[in-house]
Amino acid sequence: MAGAMASREAVWLRRLLIDLTGIEEPVAMRVDNRSALALMHIDVSSQPATHSDVAFHFVREKVAAKMNDATYVPTGDMVADMLTKALPIAAFTACREAAGLTELTL
Amino acid sequence: MGETEAAAVSAKTAIMTAFKAREMGEPTFFLGLHVERDAASGTIKVSQRQYVHTLLGSFGLGQASPVHLPMSAGTRLTKDGAPLSEELHQTYQELVGALLYLAAAIRFDISFAGGQLSRHVASPTTEHLAAAKRVLRYLKVTSTLALTYGTATGLNGYSDADNAADTETRRSTTGYLFNMHGAAISWTSNRQAPDSL
């Protein structure tokens, strides 16, 4: 589900980028849930999971079309962690810096 | 003059004849955002320190003691608690609105806290107000944080969910963030609509 929301955003960011720069490449997507990642890469025609819906298919379609490049990242390096839970100080600061929010030096 | 530059100049002339406009040079303060551009190192820094200072003043927290986390680790806000007076209820709503504005503009670090607080604007308790003021105390120490865009290239996305950690609704919070040129360009912290299994 999270993947579906992020994929929607990725699709439009990618299109915007193509419009602005003309560079056409897959958007790198980092996921820290191995089973979710496995589902994204699965071949739809031989899909074992019965619990699936349109959102899942959307993500798979984008990955299969090489528009999104979904790869695994360990939870320790998951920058979006700070958007889903109240993290301890070390992890919080690391995420904040990884996303480019740093002390202003004038 | 190169072709691109000539095109830029003619576009500018066209805009300036069609609309009332004047040329102001490099932007430094634009739509509430401070913009610092460093041509030598090729970076652009965007901050909102002015807004944070105004906010601290208007909520009377200019002297409050600083904290280094917007929400203490593992905090879960629940519906239980002593409800706020009508006046404080309004204060709470104004404060959450201001925090969400910051979170939407450049401060993704308070996106999660703001999202959690906004779930309780209908019936906030004293605990929620304290949590909201805590975010302000965090902003006080971090008002000079700036999104720093540099020369690094590539678009990188991160997507995560908390697997139905909200015990009251059994719903998940989703977060994603996209980095480009070394800093975030798009993010969200959102409660998913349906029950996740």
Interface residues (C-beta under 8 A of the other chain):
Chain A: M1 A2 G3 M5 A6 E9 A10 L13 R14 L17 V27 A28 M29 R30 V31 D32 N33 H51 N68 V73 M78 V79 A80 D81 M82 L83 T84 K85 A86 L87 P88 I89 F92 R96 A98 A99 G100 L101 T102 E103 L104 L106
Chain B: E36 K45 S47 R49 H68 L69 M71 S72 A73 G74 T75 I106 R107 F108 D109 S111 F112 A113 Q116 T144 L145 A146 L147 T148 Y149 G154 L155 N156 G157 Y158 S159 D160 A161 D162 A165 S172 T173 T174 G175 Y176 L177 F178 N179 G182 A183 A184 I185 S186 W187 T188 S189 N190 Q192 S196 L197
